[in-house]
Amino acid sequence: MGNRNKTASVSFVLLGLFSNSRHPEFLISIVLLTYVAAVSGNATLITLILLEPQLHTPMYVLLSQLSLMDLTLTLSTVTKMAADFFSGTRQISKVGCGTQMFFYLTLGAAESVLLTLMAYDRYVAICNPLRYCTLMSPRVCLLMVAMTWVGSSLASLSHTIYVMHFPTCGSIEIQHFFCEVMAFLKLCCEDTSVYEKVVLITGTVLLLIPFSLILASYALIFLTVFHMNSPKGRNKALATCSSHLTVVSLYFGPAMVIYMTPSSTLSPELDRHLFVLDTVITPLLNPLIYSLRNKEVVRALKKALGRQLVSK
């Protein structure tokens, strides 16, 4: 297209999640209640792990980072959607769009790596307990966390800069509730089919490799667990592993459908609903899964609540 057809505006319009719904107020109320619960749950878990010395172990350090990622993901996407719904504006600047895109890509990649590290932590703790203090020392754990954040941020920054350099023309309406990469590419003037294939391949690699490593870790873990002589130790190991596997399923399930399926085969409505699972439902369930099925977290929570009651 010629330059005269290119979008002159530097802002876009987010159509939101319930643009075609007959009862958007009811649906947005459910999303907001879930949003508040997700933010509260993750913030509570992070605070609990920071304040309780008994939770200052590699497993809980990694768990606190998972909660931080979920918290940031929810705040960077759903907050804007809620504000747009109540204000009625739905506009987002190009800088704001790029910022949302950067945060989502960073947190998505970082969470995939972190879940793999959590599986590795459980593998070392159960299969090589005598070497655990060496292989998962506090220094090693912090180094893993730092590399996860830095690596994901740099990769996401390069993708965001490349996507945002595409000129847009015609419609400025993004069929999503936040600036998602594939939704934004539909507004571009240039042919982005090659880059869309790159995104599909990259997403597949970033999902399949960690998922395969997690499955391999748990295959070895289960072999070790089933050979344990202590029923108590076996049950404790299985309880911890089942919590993590549930979280892995919640994350990788929707992500694989989104990024390993060609965009043309998914309707915009289904695509948005899958992202709701990723940005709202999963961040809500993760702290509940780890809190309700982990005796150490429950014990630390009761202890913290007890201190609050005594202080009053």
Salt bridges, closest charged atoms under 4 A:
GLU52 OE1 - LYS303 NZ 3.83
GLU52 OE2 - ARG307 NH2 2.48
ASP84 OD1 - LYS80 NZ 3.02
ASP121 OD2 - ARG122 NH2 2.82
ASP271 OD2 - HIS176 NE2 3.44
